[in-house]
Amino acid sequence: MPGYACARFGGEGACPEDTHQPETVEGRAIAAAGPELFHQRRIGPGGYAGLDLPACLALMEAQGVPPRIATLLLPHWETGLLEAVARMRERNGAE
């Protein structure tokens, strides 16, 4: 649903869901696989430590995403998740 983030956050500015919507078939496939990818995570002493990239690559390959493309896109997905977790920790006062 385009614009959901804007409605959820008061409608200010451009909606991330619209401005960062993947433009390629492979990008949309990785975005659609988000819930499955999120479950392929590594947990360390401090909590979420990133994605299990070999498992994510296997999952993407099974869904028809070429491994060379997934190898390029998955690190960016992981970075976004790590940044989101860091913001949540900061907001909640956790270290």
Wavefront OBJ file of the C-alpha trace (Angstrom):
o trace
v 0.000 0.000 0.000
v 1.861 3.125 -1.175
v 2.035 5.944 1.313
v 1.436 3.826 4.415
v 4.551 5.142 6.176
v 3.521 8.748 5.525
v 0.060 8.167 6.947
v 1.553 6.367 9.923
v 4.022 9.181 10.659
v 1.749 12.170 10.168
v 2.007 12.495 6.417
v 5.156 14.637 6.488
v 7.575 14.476 3.559
v 8.022 11.782 0.966
v 7.007 8.265 1.919
v 10.002 5.915 2.172
v 7.818 3.159 0.743
v 7.365 5.240 -2.398
v 10.800 6.838 -2.748
v 12.773 3.658 -1.987
v 10.544 1.183 -3.793
v 12.733 -1.327 -5.681
v 12.749 -0.770 -9.419
v 14.110 -4.116 -10.611
v 12.543 -7.557 -10.598
v 15.367 -8.819 -8.385
v 15.044 -5.887 -5.988
v 11.298 -6.450 -5.682
v 11.912 -10.179 -5.103
v 14.302 -9.423 -2.240
v 11.893 -6.868 -0.771
v 9.031 -9.367 -0.995
v 11.180 -11.977 0.745
v 11.804 -9.586 3.653
v 10.019 -11.653 6.316
v 11.874 -14.820 5.279
v 15.179 -12.951 5.187
v 14.598 -11.407 8.590
v 14.293 -14.897 10.069
v 17.765 -15.725 8.694
v 19.442 -13.534 11.281
v 22.507 -13.901 13.465
v 22.120 -13.111 17.140
v 25.093 -12.189 19.313
v 25.586 -11.164 22.945
v 24.323 -7.661 22.118
v 21.268 -8.914 20.235
v 20.762 -8.724 16.486
v 24.136 -8.988 14.725
v 23.130 -9.211 11.063
v 21.883 -11.667 8.499
v 23.099 -15.198 7.876
v 24.095 -14.254 4.344
v 24.795 -17.812 3.089
v 21.287 -18.850 4.183
v 19.807 -15.711 2.586
v 21.654 -16.393 -0.662
v 20.336 -19.958 -0.730
v 16.812 -18.699 -0.059
v 17.050 -16.107 -2.827
v 18.460 -18.635 -5.286
v 15.586 -21.017 -4.472
v 13.184 -18.181 -5.285
v 14.834 -17.578 -8.647
v 16.961 -14.517 -7.849
v 20.350 -14.886 -9.559
v 23.074 -15.338 -6.893
v 25.221 -12.584 -8.431
v 22.363 -10.085 -8.011
v 21.474 -11.257 -4.493
v 25.153 -11.006 -3.511
v 25.099 -7.338 -4.517
v 21.765 -6.449 -2.875
v 21.736 -8.413 0.393
v 24.525 -6.464 2.136
v 22.505 -3.271 1.639
v 19.425 -4.983 3.084
v 21.501 -6.107 6.068
v 22.887 -2.594 6.584
v 19.375 -1.165 6.651
v 18.281 -3.716 9.242
v 21.337 -3.017 11.418
v 20.703 0.736 11.208
v 17.054 0.232 12.160
v 18.030 -1.905 15.162
v 20.578 0.708 16.266
v 17.919 3.445 16.077
v 15.488 1.305 18.085
v 18.149 0.665 20.759
v 18.968 4.366 20.901
v 15.305 5.314 21.161
v 14.691 2.735 23.896
v 17.812 3.706 25.837
v 19.414 0.291 25.462
v 23.123 -0.098 24.844
l 1 2 3 4 5 6 7 8 9 10 11 12 13 14 15 16 17 18 19 20 21 22 23 24 25 26 27 28 29 30 31 32 33 34 35 36 37 38 39 40 41 42 43 44 45 46 47 48 49 50 51 52 53 54 55 56 57 58 59 60 61 62 63 64 65 66 67 68 69 70 71 72 73 74 75 76 77 78 79 80 81 82 83 84 85 86 87 88 89 90 91 92 93 94 95
